């Protein structure tokens, strides 16, 4: 089947709408806030060979790309000839999919009569999978919860009741965890139905020729983008808080005509705690970073992956061996785009962003409802600032590179006996620069009841700030506080009934010399509460005095030395 450009565009957009319908179904039928509110998920459509053609509108790189690799593992275990209509496959094997046992990948074949014409898959973070409360404390993966090998979730439309009983007996949130698995299967079924309608409407016997055209064009566009780069090897390293000691992430990016090699040799060895990253997850965030920097408009599919070759030494923090603990792998994996952008800044400084807050701050809260004495188990995502861009400020409280969203206060206080006393942008957290880094936030939480309660705070960048670029300054480091005092992160912390937890995710790094920032922009930042009068003076050399309704703004000379605090008159 030969497709002309108009046919290709029509069919491509229709296929994307099918994937988006799959995603919408998943979000609207999911039980957990992780899927409904934070969108910690990925959805995609695959050809008959298991190649990902396209993804839905949203999705985290740590789910999308590993899901694409996971589909191959699933189909190797259950070849097409072994599948029947209504079959649904599942696994949460960290080394085959998204790197932790909380992530379930679900894949469904699409049958047209007796013939498989494609597959739909999705990957979601389960609200609980047993074992320890999700944290970085475990020493091996067996402590982190139930592992489900590749098996059938549904067999010819009938649920695998024995598997569901095992899952239900092992998790703290059986209704939510099982409910999300049903939602995952349902979303694939909706995608399959819409794909068959599309094939009937356009009289397609197979989608493989369409897939070949889309994938080959994506690969060609990606290679063209790489060819525009200067050949050479570009290196960078940055540091994570780690668990017991800091971790180094070292990368060498080698441009070879229309291929790119990303090598993480020199990174720290794997940890004895649950912050290790499987190679599948490393590849997910590394390939995403390259596509974002080189050809962001290229569809995220098999073609975009092919020119990017990713390696990390076995036994290192980015390619851990079984049975390493991996529950908090995002606390290291989310650093990879910043590391790669730091290397690419030497080749394409006008196309990368400064250092971002990187790892999302994930926390698991357990508290008892005062009225029913029932235990709640709530997962929250909190977001820091994104690094400044070449011509724009960084985005405030944005989940980059993960793409997940925070949970609204109203949902938090409805789903758990918690009170958010404060939730606000954190003044001065964005790194100063000609373009300012995005702001982090400050969140203060207490419980409603009078019993002991706990939080597992999976946070990072409390020791190493997001870096600036081209003369920009670092963003603010994060803070994890109990009753106003710093406490060790990445552990499960039990607290007294009246305890108050404050979490301040970091801000993004700045871009360019702060002294080159437009003074009017500095004034606007002060008015909006993004920058204090003190930082305006010390970092930007702009003295702002408020006098009635008139704002006086003075650019201080370069030889300015900090003196007394600027006078503020109302």
N, C-alpha and C positions, 0 to 999 in steps of 0.2 A: 504494500500500500504506500503510494507516494503522496506526501502531504505538501500542499502549497503553503506559503507563509500565512495566508489568511486562515486556512483550515487549522494550521498549527496553533495560531493565536487563540482561536475560538475554543479548540479542544483543550488547550493548556489552561485557559481561564476556567473552563467548566470543571476540569479535574481539580483545580485548586478549590473551587466552591464545594466540591464533594468532600475534600479533606477538611475544609472548614466546618461543614455540616457534621462530620464525624467528631470534630473537637467540640462543637457546641453541644452535641448530645452528651458527651462525656462530662462537660462542666455542669450541665443542668441536671444530670442524674446522679452525680457523685454525692457521697455522704459527707466527706471530710472537707474542712476548710482549706486544707492543703491544695486540693484540686479546685474547689469552687471559688475560692478567694485569691489564692496565691498563684494559681495556674502552674503548679510545679508538675509539668506533664509534657508529653510530645505525642503527636499523631502523624501518621504518614501512610502513603499509598505506595505499593510495590508491584513490580511486574512479575511475570510467572517464574523468573529466575531468582527472585528475591532481591532485586536491585531497587533501592528507594528512588522513586520518580519525583516525589514532592512531599512537602510537609504542610501542615495547617498554618494558620496565621501566626500563632505563638508557639512557644515551646523552648525549653532550656537546651543549650548545646550539650549539657551533660546527659540529657535524655535522647535528644534527636539522633546524634551521630552514633552513640552506643546502641540505640534501638536498631539502627540500620545494620550494624554488625551483628547484633543479637538475632535478627531475622534469619541470617545465614545459619547460625548455630541451631536455631529452632528447626529449620527446614532440613538440615543435615540429620537431625535426630528423627524427624518425621518427614521423609520424602513425600512428594505429591501423591504418589501411588498408594500411600498408606492412609491418606486423609479422605474423609467423607463429608458431605454437606452437614453443617451444624457443628463441626469440630472446631474447638478453640484451644490453642496451645498457650502455655504459660511457663515462666521461670522467673526467679529472682536471683539466680546465680551471679554474684558480683563480677566474676571474671568473664562472663559471657554477655553481660548487658551493661547496666549503668553504675556498677561499682560499689553497691551496698545492698544489703539484704532487704532494706525497706522499699526498694524499687522493683515493682513487678512489670515485666514486659509481657503483653498479651497479643497474640497474632492469630488472625482468622483468615482462612482461604475464602476466595469468592468463586462459587461454582455457578456456571451457566450450563444447566443440564448436568451432565456428568463430567464436564471439563472445568479445570481451574483456570480462570482468566486473570487472576491477580490476587493480591493479599492486602489486608489492612492490619496495621499494628499500632499500638500505643504503649506508652511507658509512664507510670505514675508512682509517686511516693506514697506508700501506705502510711496511715496514721500511727500504726504500731505493728511490730512483727515479733513481739516477745523478747526474750533475753533481757539484757540490761535495758533500762531506759536509754534511748538514743543519746550517746555521748561519745567521747573519745577515750574512755577509760579502759576499754577491753584490751586484752593482750592477744587474742586470736578471734577469728571470725565466728567460731562456735559459741562464743559468749554473747554474740550480738543479735541472736534471734533465729527464727526458723528459716532453714534453707529449703527451697522447693526446686528440685531438679526439673529439667525440661519434661513436661508431662501435659496431659490434656485437662484443661479446666472444664470444658464441656465435650461430651462425646455424642455426636450426631444430635446435637440440640439438648441433650440431657446433662444436668450438672454432675460433676464428679463428686458425689456426696461424701465419699471417704476423704478426699482431699479437703473439702470444705470443713468437715468435722475436725480434721487435724489442725487446720488454720484457726478455727474458732476456739479450740481448746488451748492454743498457745499465745493468743494475743490479748492485750488489755482492753482493746476496743473492737470486739467481735462484730458488732453491727456495722460500724463505720468501715472496717477493713473488708469484710465480706461485701458490703454494699458497694464499695468502690470497685471491687473485682467484677461484680455484675454490671456496673456502669461501663467498665472498660470493654466487656464483651458486647454490651448493647451498642456502644459507639461504633465498634467495628461492623456490627450488623447493619447499622444505618448507613455507614459508608459503602458497604457492599450493595445494599439496595439501590442507592443513588448511582453507583457506578454502572450497575446493570441497566438502569433507566437511561443513562447517558449512552451506553453502547447500543441499546435498541434505537434511540432517537437518531443517532448518527450512523446506524447500520455498520457497526464495528464488530467484526468477528473476534478480534483480539486487540489488546491495548499495547502489545509489545512493540510494533512499529512506532507508535506514538512515544512510548518510553525511550526507544533507541534514539529518536530524533531529539527529544528533550535532553536526555543525558549527554549525548554527543555534543550538542550545542553548548551545554553548560561547561563541559570539559574544555571545549575550544575557547570559550570566553575566559575561563580561568587561566588557561595557558597563555592566552594573549595578554592578560593582565600581568602575569609573571614575566613574560618576555620584555615588558616595558621597564622592568627593574634592572639596575646594574648588577652584573654577575659579581659574586664575591661571598665571603662569609662574614656575618655580623653577629656579635656576641653581646650577651647581657646577663647579669645575675641580680637576684633580689632575695630577700630573706622573709621567712614566715616565723611567727612566734614559736611554732612547734608545740610540743607538749612539755617535755622535761628540759629541752634545750632548743635553741633556734635551728631552723632548717634552711639550707641553701637551695635555691632553684636556679640552675645555670642552663643557659640555652645558647646554641649556635645555629643560626639560620643561614643556610647556604643556597644561593640562587644559582641554578644551572640552566641557563637558557629559558626553557619553559617548564622546568621542574624545580621544586623546592624541597630541600632536606631540612628537617627540624630535629636536632639531636640534643638530648638532655644529659649527655655525659658530664660528670662533674657535680651533679646534684647529690644531695645527701642520701645516705643509705636508708633503707626502709626502717620505720620506727617500731618500737615494741608496743606502741599504743595505736588507737584506732584512727589515725590520720593518714594511713597509707592509701595510695592511688593505684588502681589497676591500669594496665596499659590501654585498655579500651576507653576508659574515662579520659586519660591523658590525650589520646588521639582525638577525642570529641572536642575538647576545649582548644587544643592546638590547631586543628583544622578550621574550627570556627574563627579563631583569631586571624588566621591567614586570609580566609575569605572576606572577613570584615575589612581588613586593611587593603586587600588587592582588588577585589571585585564584589563589593557588597550587594550589587544588584543581581548577581548570579543566583539562580535557584539553589537551595540547599539540597543536593541529591548526590547520587553515586558519581556523576560526572565531576562535580566540584571537589570530591575527595581524591580523585585519581592522581592529580599532579603533585599532591602534598604527601611527603613520605616522612613518617614520624618514628623515631627510635628513642628508647631510654634503656639504660643498662638493667638487666634482670636483677632483682634484689635491691633496686634503688627505691626511693620514696615515690617515684612516678611509674614504677613497674614492679610492684611488690609480688612476692611469691605467696602461694597458699601455705598455711592458713592465716596469713596476716590479718589483723583487725583493720577494717576499712569503713566503719560506720560514718565517720566524719571526714571522708575523703574530700569533700568540697572545700574544707578549710585549707587545703593545699592546691587542689585542682583548679580552683577559681583564680589562682595567681598566674596561671599560664598565659592568658592574653596580655597582661601587663608586662610579663617577662619578654614575650615575643615582640610586643610593641616597642619596648625599650631597645631591643636589638634592631628592629626595622627603622627606628628613629635615625639611625646612622645612614640609611639608604633612602628613605622616603619621609623626611621629617615633617612634611606638610600633610601627611595622611594618617597619622596616628594620634592617639590621645595621651595625655599625661596619666600617671598612675591613679587608679581608682581604688575605692574601698575594698574591691575584690570580693573576698568571701562574704556571701550573705551571712547575717547573724541569725542563726537558727536557735530557738530555745524551746524546751519541752517543759511545760508547767503542770504540776500535779497538786491539786488542792481539793478539799472536801466541801461539797455543797452544805451549807448550814442547815437547810430545811430537811434534806433527805439523807444526809450523811454519805451520799454516793460520791465516789472518787471521780474526778474529772481528769482528763489527759488531753492537753491542748498544745498543738505545735504552732509557734509563731515565727514568722520571718520578719526581720528588721533590716532596713537598707541604709547604707551609707552613701556618700557622694561619688559621682563619676568624675574622672579626670577632665580637666579643661581641654577643649578642642582648639584647632589651629586659629579659628576666627570667632569662637564663641565660648562663653563660660560653660563649665561642666554642669550636668544636670543634677539637681538636688535629689537626695534620697531615691536613687534609681538603682534597681537590681542589675548592675552590669558587672560581670558578663553573663550572669545567670538568666536574666529576663523575668525572674519571679516578682510577684507583687507582695506588699505588706498586707496584713490583715486589719480591716477597719476596727476602730475601737468598739463600735456598737456590736460587732460580731464577737470580739474578744469577751466582752462583758455579758453577752448572751450565752455563749458556749461554755464558759467557765466562771467559777466564783472569784473573779479577779476584778480589780479596779485599776484603770490607767489614770493616775493622778495628773500626769503630764505627758504630752506628746507634741514636740515642737522642733522646728529647725534649730540647729545649734550654731549660735553666733560665732564667727571667726573659725569655723571648722574647715571651710574651703581654703585650699592653699592659695596664697597671694600670687598674682601674675598679671601680665597684661590682660589675660583672660583668666578669671578666677575659677578655682576648682569648685565642684558642686558641694553643697553643704551636707553634712551628716545630720543626725537628729538626736534628741534626748528623749528617753521614755522612762517613766517612773511607774512601777507596778507594786501593788499590795493586794492582799486577799481579803475577802469578806468575812471569812470564818474565824474561829478561835482555836484551830488545831495547827500542828506543825505542817508545813508544806514544803515543796521542793521545786527547784529549777535546774535544768541541765542547760548550761549556757555554752553553745558551740560558737565561739567568737575568736577573732584573730585581729592582727594589726593593733595590739595594745602595746607593742614594743617597737614596731617598725612602721613608720608613716608612709602613706602613698607618695611616690616621688613626683617631683615637678619635672618639666622639660623646658629646654631653651631658656633657662634662667628663671623659670617659675619655681616657687617654693613648695615644700611638701604640704600635704593636707594634715589636719589634726589627727593624732592617734586616737584609737577607740578607748573607751573606759567601761569596765564592768564592776559595779559597785554594790555592796551590801551595806545598808544603813550609812551610806556616804563613804565607805572605806573600800579600797580595791581588794578583790578576792580572786583566787586562781580560777581562770576559765577552763572550759573543756571537761569539767567534772560535774557530778550530780551533787548539788548542795542542798542540804536540809536546813530549814530556817524556822525561827520562832514565829508564832502567829502574827505578831505585829511588825515583822520585818518589812523593809522597803527595798526593792531592787531597782537600781538605775542602770540603764544600758545606753551607752552613747556610741553608736557606730561611727567610724572615722569619716573624714571628708576627703574629697579628691584633690590631687595635686594641681598646681597652677601651671599655666603655659605662658612663657615669655617674661620679660623683665617687669616686675610690678610697677616700677617708676614710669613705665610707658602706658599705664592704664589711664583711660580718659577720666579726668577728675570728676566729671558729671556722673560717670558710672560708679565711682567710689561714693559720691554723695547719695546716689540712689540706693546703693547697698546699705549705707548707714541708716537711711530712712526706713528701709524694709527690714532692718534688723539682721541682715546677713553679715555685716561687718561692724565692729565697734568703732567708736571715735578714736580709741587708743590704737587699734590696728590700722585704721586709715592713716594715722600720723606716722606710726613706726614702720609699717610695711610699704605703704604707698606714697609717703611723704606728702600727704594731703591733710591740711589742718582745717577741720570743719568746726565752726562755732554757730550755735543756734541762738538767735536774738529775736524774740517775738516771732513774727511770721516771715522774717527775712533770713535766708540762709547765706552765711558768708563762707566762701570756699576759697582757700589759698593753696596754691602749689608751692611747697617748701623747696628751697634750693637744694642742690645735690649734696652740698657739704653740711646739710642739716644734721644736728646731733640732738638726740632725745633730751628734752628738758622736762619741765613740769607738765602734768596732765593738762590737756586743752581745757579751757574754761567752758562750761556749758551754762548758758543763761536761758531761762524760760521767760 
